[in-house]
Amino acid sequence: MQKIVLLCCLIISSIGFVHSKELPDFTGLVEQYGEAVVNISTVQTQQIPGSQMLPEIPNIPEDSPFFEFFRRYMHPFSGPRKYESKSLGSGFIISKDGYILTNSHVVEAANQITVRLNDKREFNAQVIGTDRKTDVALIKIDAKDLPVVTQGDPDKLKVGEWVIAIGSPFGFENSVTAGIVSAKGRSLAQESYVPFIQTDVAINPGNSGGPLFNMRGEVVGINSQIYSRTGGFMGLSFAIPINVATEIANQLKAHGKVSRGRIGVMIQEMTEELAESFGLSQAGGALIVSVEKDGPADKAGIEVRDVILKFDGKDIAVSSDLPRIVGNTKPKSKVAVEVWRDGATKNFTILVGEMPSDESDRGHKQSKAPDTSNRLGLALNELSDKQKKQLGVESGLLVEEVQAGIANRAGIRQGDIILGLNNQDVRTIKQFNQLLNKVEKGRNIALLIKRGDMTTFITMKLDN
């Protein structure tokens, strides 16, 4: 009996030892590196039509006792009104003189940015630059001798490795959550330039822009997105690798914008069926479905139906690898490209071009404030001559923001280009509003929208 009891004690003791060894202690890491994490709050001033804030004046006869009341007290408030929207996010200090990394969507279009340090000091921040394509922003506060993070190497991360996030979810400052690396190199829809780190660390609104630490206290990523059907955490979080963010920050600091390479092709994912039809032993590479005339790829001899297998010595395992690798290539570089054509590999040299810069990605160098005085709740800007040339259009309006309302419900997105309203081309905001105001409430309108390389009509019924 004593032997059995002794054996049980040894088993329990060994189980306890295994568990204590497997479950890490994060306290030292948080105490040492948490002070470099900051809370970011922003204020954005917007103007909306009065009709979206107050109901219309009812159709009351002039001899009604209520007519004078509504005429006197509702008309003064029926014009455009300004309101302030506030948001919260996180960031972390990367230099002792006050440079801070965060997400682009945290500080974009903000009129005021306040950074709150771990010691409760507050500073106004300046936007050095933002990059929407990677969702990275660099801001700066006027301070010295600040605590800074240590940057790690995301390439050395292993799936299953413990990581922690520090941030301000829902405004609760210096909140710590932990989990493991779920996957590496994730490609997300509409995100061509970031090989995301996927984790199961709890990330919620307010965590955006905060650091993802490994167990050595090194920052390996910026927490950027979650996958959710409810708006809350569901176990799928995505972080921007810190090496990607650092490269973007260096360009923003030096030039205020990000330069990316381009070769002028459209691509499609290779499937098993396509690979078999092209004579490839396995599905891989990027299938060329369109080549821009006189573009870098065209000049190099790349053709439709070619499959790019390697670019600058790097394997293209899946088609989403190509935009990221090309984008990270310095413009005007001569790069070796290996393609599959007619059952054999061929080699070409491409002189990489430069992707047109997005004027809206320049933080404090943004264009004039968008006009929001229309019935659809769309914040619009007129296209510059340079933008028209880049987009290949003669006229149009850029959708800077989509407020809650019919346009949002119809699927209009930020970045869309409005080319026409019903059967009329759109050239100026004034003309657009005049055309819109001629349409009676309850009638349908059709907007001709350019979104990327796609042009389509989107219809909606006016409810105001």
C-alpha positions in Angstrom: 0.0 0.0 0.0 2.8 2.4 0.9 4.5 1.6 -2.5 1.2 2.5 -4.3 0.9 5.8 -2.4 4.6 6.6 -3.1 4.1 5.8 -6.8 1.0 8.1 -7.0 2.9 10.9 -5.3 5.7 10.6 -7.8 3.3 10.6 -10.7 1.5 13.7 -9.4 4.8 15.4 -8.7 6.0 14.7 -12.2 2.8 16.0 -13.7 3.1 19.2 -11.7 6.7 19.6 -12.8 5.8 19.1 -16.5 2.9 21.7 -16.2 5.1 24.2 -14.4 7.7 23.8 -17.1 5.3 24.2 -20.0 3.3 27.2 -18.7 5.5 30.3 -18.9 5.7 33.2 -16.5 5.2 36.5 -18.3 5.6 38.8 -15.3 9.3 39.6 -15.8 8.8 40.3 -19.5 5.9 42.7 -18.9 7.7 44.5 -16.1 10.8 45.0 -18.2 9.4 45.9 -21.6 5.8 47.0 -21.0 6.8 50.6 -20.2 7.6 51.2 -23.9 4.0 50.5 -24.9 1.8 53.5 -25.2 -1.9 54.3 -25.4 -3.0 56.4 -28.5 -6.2 58.4 -28.6 -7.4 60.4 -31.6 -10.0 63.0 -32.4 -11.4 63.5 -35.9 -13.6 66.4 -36.8 -16.2 65.7 -39.5 -19.0 67.6 -41.1 -22.2 66.1 -42.1 -25.4 67.5 -43.6 -28.0 68.6 -41.1 -30.5 66.3 -42.8 -28.6 63.3 -41.4 -28.8 64.6 -37.8 -32.3 65.8 -37.5 -35.6 64.8 -39.1 -37.0 66.9 -41.9 -39.6 69.6 -41.1 -43.0 67.9 -41.3 -45.4 69.1 -44.0 -47.6 71.3 -41.7 -50.1 73.8 -43.0 -49.2 77.4 -42.4 -52.3 78.0 -40.4 -51.4 75.2 -38.0 -50.3 76.3 -34.4 -47.3 74.1 -34.8 -46.1 75.7 -38.1 -44.3 78.6 -36.4 -42.7 76.3 -33.8 -41.1 74.1 -36.5 -40.1 77.0 -38.7 -38.4 78.9 -35.9 -36.7 76.1 -34.1 -35.8 73.5 -36.7 -34.5 75.7 -39.6 -31.5 77.0 -37.7 -30.2 73.5 -37.2 -31.0 72.1 -40.7 -27.6 73.1 -42.2 -24.3 71.2 -42.1 -23.1 70.4 -38.6 -19.6 69.4 -37.3 -19.1 66.6 -34.9 -16.1 65.0 -33.3 -15.4 61.2 -33.4 -12.9 59.7 -31.0 -11.0 56.4 -31.2 -8.4 54.5 -29.3 -5.4 52.4 -30.2 -1.9 51.4 -29.1 1.7 51.8 -30.2 5.2 51.3 -29.0 8.3 53.4 -28.8 11.2 52.5 -31.1 13.6 55.4 -30.4 14.5 57.3 -27.2 13.7 60.6 -29.0 10.0 59.8 -29.4 9.4 57.8 -32.6 6.4 55.5 -32.2 5.1 52.7 -34.5 1.4 52.0 -34.7 -1.3 51.1 -37.3 -2.2 53.4 -40.1 -5.9 53.0 -39.4 -5.4 54.2 -35.8 -4.1 57.7 -36.7 -5.4 58.1 -40.3 -7.3 61.4 -40.8 -7.0 62.4 -37.2 -7.0 66.1 -36.3 -5.5 65.5 -32.9 -3.4 62.6 -31.6 -2.6 62.2 -27.9 0.0 59.6 -26.7 -0.2 58.5 -23.1 2.9 56.8 -21.7 3.1 54.1 -19.1 4.0 56.7 -16.4 0.8 58.7 -17.2 2.5 61.5 -19.1 0.7 62.8 -22.2 2.0 64.2 -25.4 0.6 65.5 -28.6 1.9 63.5 -31.5 2.8 64.4 -35.1 2.2 62.0 -38.0 5.5 61.4 -39.9 3.8 59.2 -42.5 1.3 56.4 -43.0 1.1 53.5 -45.4 -2.3 52.0 -46.0 -1.1 49.1 -48.0 0.7 47.6 -44.9 -1.4 49.5 -42.3 1.8 50.9 -40.7 2.2 54.4 -39.4 5.1 56.3 -37.9 4.3 59.1 -35.4 6.5 61.2 -33.1 6.3 62.9 -29.7 8.6 65.7 -28.4 10.3 63.8 -25.6 13.7 62.4 -24.6 15.3 59.4 -22.9 12.2 57.3 -23.4 12.1 53.5 -22.9 12.3 51.6 -26.1 11.4 48.1 -27.3 13.9 45.5 -28.6 13.1 44.3 -32.1 13.3 40.6 -32.8 13.4 38.4 -36.0 10.0 37.2 -37.1 11.6 34.7 -39.4 12.8 32.8 -36.3 9.3 32.4 -34.9 8.0 28.9 -34.7 4.4 27.8 -35.0 3.3 26.9 -31.4 5.6 29.4 -29.8 4.3 31.5 -26.9 3.7 35.2 -27.6 2.0 38.0 -25.7 0.3 41.3 -26.7 0.3 44.5 -24.6 -2.2 47.2 -25.5 -5.4 49.1 -24.6 -8.4 47.0 -25.6 -11.6 49.1 -25.1 -9.4 51.8 -23.5 -8.1 49.5 -20.7 -4.5 50.6 -20.7 -1.5 48.1 -20.4 -3.7 45.0 -20.7 -1.7 41.8 -21.3 -2.9 38.8 -23.3 -1.1 35.7 -24.2 -1.3 32.9 -26.8 0.7 31.0 -29.3 1.8 31.5 -33.0 -0.9 29.7 -35.0 0.6 30.2 -38.5 3.2 32.3 -40.4 3.1 34.0 -43.7 -0.7 34.3 -43.9 -2.1 36.1 -46.9 -5.4 37.9 -46.4 -7.8 39.2 -48.9 -7.0 42.7 -50.1 -3.6 42.6 -48.2 -1.0 41.8 -50.8 2.1 43.2 -49.1 2.1 41.6 -45.7 2.9 38.0 -44.7 0.9 38.1 -41.5 1.7 36.3 -38.3 -1.4 34.5 -37.1 -1.9 34.0 -33.4 -4.7 33.1 -30.9 -3.7 36.0 -28.6 -6.9 37.9 -27.6 -7.0 41.1 -29.6 -9.9 43.6 -29.4 -10.6 47.2 -30.5 -7.9 49.3 -28.9 -5.2 46.7 -29.3 -4.5 47.8 -32.8 -1.0 49.1 -33.3 0.3 47.4 -30.1 3.4 45.1 -30.0 3.5 41.3 -30.2 6.3 40.0 -28.0 8.2 36.7 -28.1 9.3 35.1 -24.8 12.7 36.9 -25.0 10.9 40.3 -24.7 11.5 41.1 -28.4 8.9 42.7 -30.6 8.1 40.4 -33.5 5.0 42.1 -34.9 2.4 44.8 -34.7 -1.1 43.6 -33.9 -3.3 44.8 -36.8 -6.4 42.7 -37.5 -8.7 40.1 -36.2 -11.1 37.7 -38.0 -14.5 38.0 -36.4 -18.2 37.6 -37.3 -19.3 39.5 -34.2 -16.7 42.3 -34.0 -15.1 40.7 -30.9 -12.2 38.3 -30.5 -12.8 34.8 -31.9 -9.3 33.3 -31.7 -7.9 34.6 -35.0 -5.5 37.5 -34.7 -3.0 38.8 -37.3 0.2 40.8 -36.7 2.4 42.6 -39.2 6.0 41.2 -39.0 8.3 43.8 -37.4 10.8 43.6 -40.2 8.2 44.6 -42.7 7.0 47.4 -40.4 10.6 48.6 -39.8 11.3 48.8 -43.5 8.1 50.9 -44.0 9.0 53.2 -41.0 12.5 53.8 -42.4 11.1 54.9 -45.7 8.4 57.1 -44.1 11.0 58.7 -41.9 13.4 59.4 -44.8 10.9 60.3 -47.5 7.4 60.6 -46.1 6.2 57.9 -48.4 6.9 54.3 -49.4 8.4 53.3 -52.8 7.3 50.0 -54.2 8.3 48.0 -57.2 5.9 47.0 -60.0 6.2 44.9 -63.2 2.8 45.5 -64.7 1.0 42.1 -64.7 -2.2 40.6 -63.4 -1.9 37.1 -61.9 -4.1 34.1 -61.0 -3.5 31.3 -58.5 -2.3 28.0 -59.9 -4.5 25.0 -59.1 -3.8 21.4 -59.5 -5.9 21.3 -62.7 -4.1 24.3 -64.2 -0.7 22.9 -63.2 -1.5 19.6 -65.0 -2.7 21.5 -68.1 0.5 23.5 -68.2 2.7 20.5 -67.7 3.9 21.4 -64.2 4.6 18.7 -61.8 3.0 20.6 -58.9 0.8 23.6 -58.4 3.0 26.6 -57.7 4.0 30.0 -59.1 1.9 32.8 -60.4 0.0 32.5 -63.6 0.1 35.6 -65.8 -3.4 36.5 -67.1 -2.7 40.1 -68.3 0.4 42.1 -69.2 0.4 45.9 -69.3 1.5 47.2 -72.7 4.9 48.7 -72.6 5.2 47.9 -68.9 8.3 46.4 -67.3 7.2 42.8 -67.8 6.1 43.4 -71.4 9.5 45.0 -72.2 11.3 42.1 -70.7 9.3 39.6 -72.9 6.9 38.2 -70.3 3.7 36.9 -71.9 0.2 35.9 -70.9 0.0 32.3 -69.8 3.6 32.4 -68.5 4.0 31.1 -64.9 6.5 33.0 -62.8 8.3 30.4 -60.7 11.1 32.6 -59.2 11.6 36.4 -58.9 15.0 37.8 -57.9 16.0 34.3 -56.8 13.0 33.9 -54.5 10.6 31.0 -55.0 7.0 31.9 -55.8 5.2 29.1 -53.9 1.8 30.7 -54.3 0.6 33.6 -56.4 0.2 35.9 -53.4 4.0 35.7 -52.9 4.7 37.7 -56.1 3.0 41.1 -55.3 4.8 41.1 -51.9 8.2 40.2 -53.3 7.9 42.7 -56.3 6.6 45.4 -53.9 9.6 45.0 -51.7 12.0 45.3 -54.6 13.7 48.6 -55.1 12.4 50.4 -58.3 14.9 50.6 -61.2 16.5 47.3 -60.0 17.3 44.7 -62.7 15.9 41.4 -61.5 16.2 37.8 -62.8 12.9 36.1 -63.4 12.3 32.4 -64.1 9.1 31.5 -65.9 7.5 28.3 -67.1 6.5 28.5 -70.8 5.5 25.8 -73.3 6.7 22.9 -71.0 10.1 24.4 -70.1 11.7 27.1 -67.9 12.9 30.3 -69.4 14.9 33.2 -67.8 14.3 36.9 -68.3 15.6 40.1 -66.8 13.1 42.8 -65.7 13.8 46.4 -65.0 11.4 46.9 -62.1 9.2 50.0 -62.3 7.8 52.1 -59.5 4.3 51.8 -58.2 2.5 55.2 -58.2 2.4 56.6 -54.7 -0.9 56.9 -53.0 -1.3 60.6 -52.1 -3.6 59.6 -49.2 -0.7 57.6 -47.6 1.3 60.6 -46.6 -0.1 61.4 -43.2 0.4 65.1 -42.6 0.9 65.7 -46.3 -2.6 64.7 -47.2 -4.7 66.7 -49.8 -7.5 69.0 -48.8 -10.2 67.8 -46.5 -12.9 65.8 -48.3 -16.3 67.3 -49.1 -19.1 65.5 -47.2 -22.1 67.7 -48.2 -24.1 65.2 -50.1 -27.2 63.1 -49.5 -25.3 59.8 -49.6 -23.0 60.5 -46.7 -19.9 60.1 -48.9 -16.7 62.1 -48.2 -15.4 62.9 -51.7 -12.3 64.5 -53.2 -11.8 65.6 -56.8 -9.0 63.7 -58.7 -5.8 65.5 -59.4 -4.4 65.4 -63.0 -1.7 63.0 -61.7 -4.3 60.7 -60.1 -6.4 60.7 -63.4 -3.3 59.7 -65.3 -2.5 56.9 -62.9 -6.0 55.6 -62.9 -6.4 55.9 -66.6 -9.6 58.0 -66.3 -10.6 61.4 -67.7 -12.7 62.4 -64.6 -14.1 61.1 -61.4 -14.4 61.6 -57.6 -12.4 59.7 -55.0 -14.4 58.2 -52.1 -12.4 59.2 -49.0 -14.9 57.9 -46.4 -18.2 56.1 -46.3 -20.5 57.1 -43.4 -23.3 55.0 -42.2 -26.2 55.2 -44.6 -27.5 54.1 -48.0 -24.1 54.2 -49.7 -22.6 52.1 -47.0 -25.4 49.6 -47.3 -25.1 49.5 -51.0 -21.4 48.5 -50.8 -19.6 51.7 -51.7 -16.1 51.5 -50.2 -13.3 53.9 -49.3 -11.0 54.2 -52.3 -13.7 53.7 -54.9 -13.8 56.1 -57.9 -17.2 57.5 -58.8 -17.2 57.9 -62.6 -20.8 58.6 -63.2 -24.3 59.1 -61.8 -27.1 57.5 -63.9 -26.3 58.5 -67.5 -24.0 61.4 -66.6 -20.2 61.5 -66.3 -19.1 63.0 -63.0 -16.4 65.7 -63.1 -16.7 67.9 -60.0 -18.2 67.6 -56.5 -20.5 70.5 -57.3 -21.8 68.8 -60.4 -22.2 65.5 -58.6 -24.3 67.2 -55.8 -26.4 69.1 -58.4 -27.2 65.8 -60.2 -27.9 64.1 -56.9 -30.2 66.8 -55.6 -32.4 66.6 -58.8 -33.3 63.0 -57.9 -36.5 62.7 -55.8 -36.6 60.9 -52.5 -37.5 57.2 -53.0 -36.1 57.0 -56.5 -33.2 54.7 -57.5 -29.9 56.0 -58.7 -27.0 54.1 -60.3 -23.4 55.0 -59.6 -20.7 53.9 -62.0 -17.8 52.8 -59.8 -14.2 52.0 -60.6 -12.7 49.7 -58.0 -9.2 48.5 -58.9 -9.3 47.1 -62.4 -13.1 46.5 -62.2 -15.8 48.9 -63.3 -19.4 48.3 -62.3 -22.7 50.0 -61.6 -24.0 50.0 -58.0 -27.7 51.0 -57.5 -29.4 52.4 -54.4 -32.7 54.0 -53.4 -32.5 57.5 -51.9 -34.1 57.6 -48.5 -33.6 61.4 -47.8 
